[in-house]
């Protein structure tokens, strides 16, 4: 089969565009570690997503004391009418506690795992919390409307985002002009925090990744026993 001389330059341009796009990818790859994906973002290996089979660990009785979750909740920048998103809500440990604190507001519980979504919907119904809305997101976006939320928070979730650059871009759009993003992440700097290395983050790494995606650290809370409390705000438009 002969290829038209006119098609050759076009095929060359398509091939060149493909190579250029690959070169522009923010990700590199390496041999995956025990709990990682082998996908690397800004020097950090992205962790594997924890299965919802770990729901009992999320809801363990000792969690409140071990992580001082009450202090974390008290420190959230909330008003009675705040609109917030719990990204990677899991079992809703934080979702439903936040919902009770903002009776005139709303909590979007964002999840990608179907079993977690079913669990969250049933729990919201059982607890008669009408200000909780469960949304199925994707690996690249929370599926929220633009300028719709005051605060997005991720509790031990950010390190598992498979496409952090795309997801942060989508969150920036969903946040209102003065909206904020909170990350709770297990402290990589503290070897006594008995969490798998891929599921921990340092303040330095979090700041680097968030700064590259249009966020500025405005509060570095050091008051939690196991986790960083990192509050960011949008920069630029």
Sine and cosine of phi, psi and omega as CSV:
sin_phi,cos_phi,sin_psi,cos_psi,sin_omega,cos_omega
0.00,0.00,0.77,-0.64,0.00,-1.00
-1.00,-0.01,0.64,-0.77,0.06,-1.00
-0.98,-0.18,0.77,-0.64,-0.01,-1.00
-0.84,0.54,0.63,-0.78,0.05,-1.00
-0.87,0.50,-0.45,0.89,0.01,-1.00
-0.95,0.30,-0.45,0.89,-0.04,-1.00
-0.98,0.18,-0.43,0.90,-0.08,-1.00
-0.86,0.50,-0.75,0.66,0.04,-1.00
-0.88,0.48,-0.60,0.80,0.00,-1.00
-0.91,0.42,-0.70,0.71,0.02,-1.00
-0.89,0.45,-0.60,0.80,0.02,-1.00
-0.90,0.44,-0.67,0.74,0.00,-1.00
-0.91,0.41,-0.63,0.77,0.02,-1.00
-0.90,0.45,-0.69,0.72,0.01,-1.00
-0.89,0.45,-0.67,0.75,0.00,-1.00
-0.90,0.44,-0.66,0.75,0.01,-1.00
-0.90,0.44,-0.63,0.78,0.01,-1.00
-0.90,0.43,-0.70,0.72,0.01,-1.00
-0.90,0.44,-0.68,0.73,-0.01,-1.00
-0.89,0.46,-0.68,0.74,-0.01,-1.00
-0.89,0.46,-0.64,0.77,0.02,-1.00
-0.91,0.42,-0.64,0.77,0.01,-1.00
-0.90,0.44,-0.48,0.88,-0.05,-1.00
-1.00,0.08,-0.08,1.00,0.00,-1.00
-0.88,0.47,0.69,-0.72,0.02,-1.00
-0.98,0.20,0.01,1.00,-0.11,-0.99
-0.92,-0.38,0.54,-0.84,0.17,-0.99
-0.83,-0.56,0.10,-0.99,-0.07,-1.00
-0.71,-0.71,0.52,-0.86,0.03,-1.00
-0.55,-0.84,0.08,-1.00,0.09,-1.00
-0.90,0.45,0.80,-0.60,-0.09,-1.00
-0.94,0.34,0.58,-0.82,0.06,-1.00
-1.00,0.08,-0.03,-1.00,-0.12,-0.99
-0.84,0.55,-0.62,0.78,-0.06,-1.00
-0.85,-0.52,0.29,0.96,-0.01,-1.00
-0.94,-0.34,0.03,-1.00,-0.02,-1.00
-0.97,-0.24,-0.21,0.98,-0.11,-0.99
1.00,0.10,-0.11,0.99,0.03,-1.00
-1.00,-0.06,0.79,-0.62,-0.13,-0.99
-0.90,-0.44,0.75,-0.67,0.03,-1.00
-0.82,-0.57,0.90,-0.43,0.03,-1.00
0.79,0.61,0.66,0.75,0.07,-1.00
1.00,0.01,-0.05,1.00,-0.03,-1.00
-0.92,-0.39,0.77,-0.64,0.08,-1.00
-0.97,0.23,0.80,-0.60,0.02,-1.00
-0.94,0.34,0.71,-0.70,-0.05,-1.00
-0.98,0.20,0.39,-0.92,0.13,-0.99
-0.94,0.33,0.56,-0.83,0.01,-1.00
-0.95,0.30,0.74,-0.67,0.03,-1.00
-0.95,0.31,0.76,-0.65,0.02,-1.00
-0.93,0.37,0.46,-0.89,0.03,-1.00
-0.93,0.36,-0.11,0.99,0.12,-0.99
-0.89,0.46,-0.27,0.96,0.04,-1.00
-1.00,0.06,0.31,0.95,-0.06,-1.00
-0.86,0.51,-0.58,0.82,-0.01,-1.00
-0.90,0.43,-0.56,0.83,0.04,-1.00
-0.93,0.37,-0.62,0.79,0.03,-1.00
-0.90,0.43,-0.56,0.83,-0.08,-1.00
-0.98,-0.20,0.24,0.97,-0.04,-1.00
-0.86,0.51,0.56,-0.83,-0.06,-1.00
-0.90,0.44,-0.46,0.89,-0.07,-1.00
-0.99,0.12,-0.11,0.99,-0.13,-0.99
-0.89,0.46,-0.67,0.74,-0.05,-1.00
-0.84,0.54,-0.68,0.73,-0.02,-1.00
-0.98,0.22,-0.70,0.71,-0.06,-1.00
-0.87,0.50,-0.68,0.74,-0.09,-1.00
-0.97,-0.23,-0.06,1.00,-0.09,-1.00
0.77,0.64,0.83,0.56,-0.06,-1.00
-0.91,0.42,-0.46,0.89,0.03,-1.00
-0.91,0.42,-0.64,0.77,0.04,-1.00
-0.92,0.39,-0.64,0.77,0.05,-1.00
-0.87,0.49,-0.69,0.72,0.02,-1.00
-0.91,0.42,-0.67,0.74,0.02,-1.00
-0.89,0.46,-0.43,0.90,-0.07,-1.00
-1.00,0.00,-0.12,0.99,0.02,-1.00
-0.92,0.40,0.66,-0.75,0.02,-1.00
-0.98,0.19,0.99,0.14,-0.10,-0.99
-0.88,-0.47,0.54,-0.84,0.21,-0.98
-0.86,-0.50,0.21,-0.98,-0.07,-1.00
-0.89,0.46,-0.39,0.92,-0.02,-1.00
-0.92,-0.39,0.35,0.94,-0.01,-1.00
-0.90,0.43,0.53,-0.85,0.12,-0.99
-0.92,-0.40,0.89,-0.46,-0.13,-0.99
-0.77,-0.64,0.31,-0.95,0.04,-1.00
-0.81,-0.59,0.82,-0.57,0.12,-0.99
-1.00,-0.08,0.99,-0.17,-0.10,-1.00
-1.00,0.07,0.84,-0.54,-0.12,-0.99
0.96,0.28,0.77,0.64,-0.18,-0.98
-0.89,0.45,-0.42,0.91,0.03,-1.00
0.89,0.45,-0.87,-0.49,-0.01,-1.00
-1.00,0.08,-0.09,1.00,-0.04,-1.00
0.99,0.12,0.34,0.94,0.00,-1.00
-0.79,0.61,-0.73,0.68,0.04,-1.00
-1.00,0.07,-0.59,0.81,-0.06,-1.00
-0.76,0.65,-0.81,0.59,-0.14,-0.99
-0.98,0.22,-0.49,0.87,0.09,-1.00
-0.94,0.35,-0.63,0.78,0.07,-1.00
-0.92,0.39,-0.67,0.74,-0.03,-1.00
-0.83,0.56,-0.62,0.79,0.00,-1.00
-0.95,0.32,-0.36,0.93,-0.01,-1.00
-1.00,0.07,-0.26,0.97,-0.03,-1.00
-0.81,-0.59,0.93,0.36,-0.09,-1.00
-0.87,0.50,-0.43,0.90,0.02,-1.00
-0.99,-0.15,0.03,1.00,-0.04,-1.00
-0.96,-0.28,-0.40,-0.92,-0.04,-1.00
-0.48,-0.88,0.55,-0.84,0.09,-1.00
-0.85,-0.53,0.83,-0.56,0.15,-0.99
-1.00,-0.07,0.87,-0.49,0.06,-1.00
-1.00,-0.09,0.94,-0.33,-0.09,-1.00
-0.99,-0.14,0.81,-0.59,0.05,-1.00
-0.57,-0.82,0.39,-0.92,0.06,-1.00
-0.91,-0.40,-0.25,0.97,-0.04,-1.00
-1.00,-0.04,0.80,-0.59,-0.10,-0.99
-0.88,0.47,-0.61,0.79,-0.01,-1.00
-0.93,0.37,-0.55,0.83,0.06,-1.00
-0.93,0.37,-0.65,0.76,0.01,-1.00
-0.88,0.47,-0.71,0.70,0.02,-1.00
-0.88,0.47,-0.67,0.74,0.01,-1.00
-0.88,0.47,-0.72,0.69,-0.02,-1.00
-0.90,0.44,-0.67,0.74,-0.01,-1.00
-0.90,0.44,-0.68,0.73,0.01,-1.00
-0.91,0.41,-0.66,0.75,-0.02,-1.00
-0.92,0.40,-0.64,0.77,0.04,-1.00
-0.89,0.47,-0.65,0.76,0.01,-1.00
-0.93,0.37,-0.72,0.70,-0.01,-1.00
-0.88,0.47,-0.58,0.82,-0.03,-1.00
-1.00,-0.02,-0.01,1.00,0.03,-1.00
0.81,0.59,0.65,0.76,0.03,-1.00
-0.99,-0.13,1.00,-0.06,-0.08,-1.00
-0.97,0.23,-0.17,0.99,0.03,-1.00
-1.00,-0.05,0.24,0.97,0.10,-0.99
-0.95,-0.32,0.80,-0.60,0.08,-1.00
-0.84,-0.55,0.83,-0.56,-0.01,-1.00
-1.00,-0.01,0.77,-0.64,-0.04,-1.00
-0.81,-0.59,0.71,-0.70,0.10,-1.00
-1.00,0.05,0.90,-0.44,0.05,-1.00
-1.00,-0.06,-0.17,-0.99,0.09,-1.00
-0.82,-0.57,0.03,-1.00,0.03,-1.00
-0.93,0.36,-0.27,0.96,-0.07,-1.00
-0.92,-0.39,-0.17,0.99,-0.08,-1.00
-0.35,-0.94,0.50,-0.87,0.02,-1.00
-1.00,0.10,-0.10,1.00,-0.01,-1.00
0.87,0.49,0.76,0.65,0.08,-1.00
-0.93,-0.38,0.45,-0.89,0.04,-1.00
-0.94,0.35,0.45,-0.89,0.04,-1.00
-0.90,0.44,0.61,-0.79,0.06,-1.00
0.81,0.58,0.66,0.75,-0.11,-0.99
-0.94,-0.34,-0.24,0.97,-0.10,-1.00
-0.78,-0.62,0.50,-0.86,0.05,-1.00
-1.00,0.04,-0.54,0.84,-0.07,-1.00
-0.54,-0.84,0.70,-0.72,0.20,-0.98
-0.90,-0.44,0.68,-0.74,0.06,-1.00
-0.71,-0.70,0.55,-0.84,0.02,-1.00
-0.78,-0.63,0.87,-0.49,-0.01,-1.00
-0.98,-0.22,0.97,-0.26,-0.03,-1.00
0.82,0.57,0.70,0.71,-0.07,-1.00
-0.83,-0.56,-0.64,0.77,-0.16,-0.99
-0.79,0.61,-0.67,0.74,-0.06,-1.00
-0.89,0.45,-0.27,0.96,0.00,-1.00
-0.99,-0.12,-0.09,1.00,0.01,-1.00
-0.88,0.48,0.82,-0.57,-0.06,-1.00
-0.98,0.18,-0.34,0.94,0.04,-1.00
-0.70,-0.71,0.94,0.35,-0.12,-0.99
-0.86,0.52,-0.62,0.78,-0.02,-1.00
-0.90,0.43,-0.73,0.68,0.02,-1.00
-0.90,0.43,-0.65,0.76,-0.04,-1.00
-0.92,0.38,-0.66,0.75,0.02,-1.00
-0.91,0.41,-0.59,0.81,0.06,-1.00
-0.89,0.45,-0.66,0.75,0.02,-1.00
-0.92,0.38,-0.62,0.78,0.02,-1.00
-0.92,0.40,-0.62,0.78,0.03,-1.00
-0.85,0.53,-0.65,0.76,0.01,-1.00
-0.93,0.37,-0.59,0.81,-0.04,-1.00
-0.96,0.28,-0.46,0.89,-0.02,-1.00
-0.96,0.27,0.60,-0.80,0.11,-0.99
-0.92,0.39,0.25,-0.97,-0.05,-1.00
-0.77,0.63,-0.61,0.80,0.02,-1.00
-0.97,-0.22,0.34,0.94,-0.05,-1.00
-0.93,0.36,0.38,-0.93,-0.05,-1.00
-0.77,-0.64,0.36,-0.93,0.01,-1.00
-0.80,-0.60,0.79,-0.61,0.00,-1.00
-0.92,-0.40,0.75,-0.66,0.11,-0.99
-0.91,-0.42,0.81,-0.59,0.24,-0.97
-0.96,-0.28,0.87,-0.49,-0.06,-1.00
-0.68,-0.74,0.67,-0.74,0.05,-1.00
-0.87,0.49,0.64,-0.77,-0.16,-0.99
-0.96,0.27,0.94,-0.34,0.06,-1.00
-0.91,0.41,-0.53,0.85,-0.07,-1.00
-0.93,0.36,-0.28,0.96,-0.09,-1.00
-0.95,-0.30,0.97,-0.26,-0.03,-1.00
-0.91,0.41,-0.27,0.96,0.00,-1.00
-0.98,0.21,-0.22,0.98,0.06,-1.00
-0.98,0.21,0.96,-0.28,-0.16,-0.99
-0.99,0.13,0.92,0.39,0.03,-1.00
-0.82,-0.57,0.56,-0.83,0.00,-1.00
-0.83,0.55,0.66,-0.75,-0.14,-0.99
-0.81,0.59,-0.62,0.79,-0.04,-1.00
-0.93,0.37,-0.27,0.96,-0.04,-1.00
-0.97,-0.26,0.35,0.94,0.08,-1.00
-0.83,-0.55,0.38,-0.93,0.05,-1.00
-0.62,-0.78,0.51,-0.86,0.10,-1.00
-1.00,-0.05,0.37,-0.93,0.08,-1.00
-0.88,0.47,-0.67,0.74,-0.02,-1.00
-0.85,0.52,-0.71,0.71,-0.02,-1.00
-0.93,0.37,-0.68,0.73,0.00,-1.00
-0.88,0.47,-0.70,0.71,0.02,-1.00
-0.87,0.48,-0.67,0.74,-0.02,-1.00
-0.89,0.46,-0.73,0.68,-0.05,-1.00
-0.94,0.35,-0.67,0.74,-0.03,-1.00
-0.94,0.34,-0.61,0.79,0.03,-1.00
-0.89,0.46,-0.59,0.81,0.00,-1.00
-0.94,0.35,-0.22,0.98,-0.05,-1.00
-0.86,-0.51,0.38,0.93,0.15,-0.99
1.00,0.04,0.52,0.86,0.03,-1.00
-0.75,-0.66,0.56,-0.83,0.00,-1.00
-0.84,-0.54,0.73,-0.68,0.02,-1.00
-0.95,0.32,0.82,-0.58,0.00,-1.00
-0.90,-0.43,-0.24,0.97,0.05,-1.00
-0.48,-0.88,0.82,-0.58,0.08,-1.00
-0.91,-0.42,1.00,0.01,-0.04,-1.00
-0.98,0.18,0.82,-0.57,-0.04,-1.00
-0.95,-0.30,0.31,0.95,-0.16,-0.99
-1.00,0.02,-0.17,0.99,-0.02,-1.00
-1.00,0.00,0.55,-0.83,-0.09,-1.00
-0.94,0.33,-0.53,0.85,-0.11,-0.99
-0.88,-0.48,-0.40,0.92,-0.17,-0.99
-0.87,-0.50,0.46,-0.89,0.23,-0.97
-0.98,0.21,0.56,-0.83,0.11,-0.99
-0.89,-0.45,0.99,-0.10,-0.16,-0.99
-0.91,-0.41,0.93,-0.36,-0.04,-1.00
-0.97,-0.25,0.82,-0.57,-0.01,-1.00
-0.89,-0.45,0.41,-0.91,0.16,-0.99
-0.79,-0.61,0.37,-0.93,0.00,-1.00
-0.94,0.35,0.55,-0.84,0.15,-0.99
-0.92,-0.39,0.45,-0.89,0.00,-1.00
0.93,0.35,-0.42,-0.91,-0.04,-1.00
-1.00,0.07,0.00,0.00,0.00,0.00
